[in-house]
Amino acid sequence: MPDTDTTTVEQVEQVVNESLVSFGADADAVRREATFETLDVDSLDLAEMAQIVEEKFGVELKGNDVKDVATVGDLVDLIVSRV
């Protein structure tokens, strides 16, 4: 079980950014304001991201949770709000 008492925004950003790069996004393009569309990240990648987030932080993200998430920053903020 993850230790959520010590999870920081920076840790969440690092996991999200590393995951996006592993999905094929350009590391230089991954910024808080970047949209998933511009990073060429699709719904399957976001489903895999949800699994990674649950494993790392114990935060369960469902389809409805991420349907309005448009940017990397939106996703990071959503995860941090639930840690």
C-alpha positions as a printed NumPy array, in Angstrom:
array([[  0.   ,   0.   ,   0.   ],
       [  1.392,   3.434,  -0.903],
       [  2.441,   5.866,   1.81 ],
       [  0.072,   8.717,   0.959],
       [  1.162,  10.845,   3.915],
       [  4.386,  11.77 ,   2.141],
       [  3.191,  12.016,  -1.47 ],
       [  4.061,  15.377,  -3.02 ],
       [  2.924,  17.163,  -6.166],
       [  6.439,  16.683,  -7.525],
       [  6.22 ,  12.905,  -7.036],
       [  2.878,  12.767,  -8.843],
       [  4.241,  14.94 , -11.669],
       [  7.275,  12.68 , -12.005],
       [  5.189,   9.498, -12.272],
       [  2.748,  11.098, -14.73 ],
       [  5.543,  12.568, -16.855],
       [  7.557,   9.339, -16.938],
       [  4.434,   7.384, -17.862],
       [  3.543,   9.769, -20.679],
       [  7.062,   9.483, -22.104],
       [  6.828,   5.69 , -21.89 ],
       [  3.606,   5.946, -23.962],
       [  5.573,   7.75 , -26.685],
       [  5.1  ,  11.422, -25.791],
       [  8.052,  13.718, -26.465],
       [  9.732,  14.396, -23.107],
       [ 10.309,  18.048, -24.039],
       [  6.596,  18.509, -24.781],
       [  5.337,  17.086, -21.465],
       [  4.364,  20.138, -19.42 ],
       [  1.421,  20.976, -17.159],
       [ -0.324,  22.909, -19.934],
       [  0.184,  20.204, -22.587],
       [ -3.   ,  18.485, -23.752],
       [ -3.19 ,  14.75 , -24.192],
       [ -4.188,  15.353, -27.806],
       [ -0.994,  17.285, -28.561],
       [  1.03 ,  14.584, -26.797],
       [ -0.724,  11.917, -28.937],
       [ -1.975,  10.148, -25.802],
       [ -5.175,   8.181, -26.382],
       [ -7.83 ,   6.666, -24.141],
       [ -5.945,   3.36 , -23.889],
       [ -2.889,   5.23 , -22.625],
       [ -5.071,   7.018, -20.07 ],
       [ -6.508,   3.686, -18.929],
       [ -2.959,   2.416, -18.411],
       [ -2.128,   5.665, -16.596],
       [ -5.052,   5.007, -14.24 ],
       [ -3.566,   1.603, -13.388],
       [ -0.143,   3.133, -12.744],
       [ -1.662,   5.84 , -10.526],
       [ -3.605,   3.286,  -8.499],
       [ -0.492,   1.127,  -8.064],
       [  1.788,   4.021,  -7.09 ],
       [ -0.563,   6.214,  -5.055],
       [ -3.614,   4.108,  -4.206],
       [ -5.864,   6.5  ,  -6.139],
       [ -8.555,   4.843,  -8.251],
       [ -9.463,   6.783, -11.399],
       [-12.542,   5.74 , -13.363],
       [-13.639,   6.808, -16.84 ],
       [-15.937,   9.507, -15.484],
       [-13.094,  10.878, -13.363],
       [-10.871,  11.577, -16.345],
       [-13.433,  12.449, -19.031],
       [-13.002,  16.199, -18.409],
       [ -9.244,  16.03 , -17.86 ],
       [ -7.635,  17.787, -20.831],
       [ -4.096,  18.626, -19.736],
       [ -1.238,  17.055, -17.846],
       [ -1.777,  19.616, -15.081],
       [ -5.464,  18.684, -14.81 ],
       [ -4.507,  15.041, -14.296],
       [ -1.818,  15.839, -11.729],
       [ -4.216,  18.085,  -9.798],
       [ -6.928,  15.392,  -9.83 ],
       [ -4.525,  12.767,  -8.483],
       [ -3.118,  15.096,  -5.79 ],
       [ -6.653,  16.012,  -4.669],
       [ -7.342,  12.327,  -3.979],
       [ -4.092,  11.246,  -2.358]])
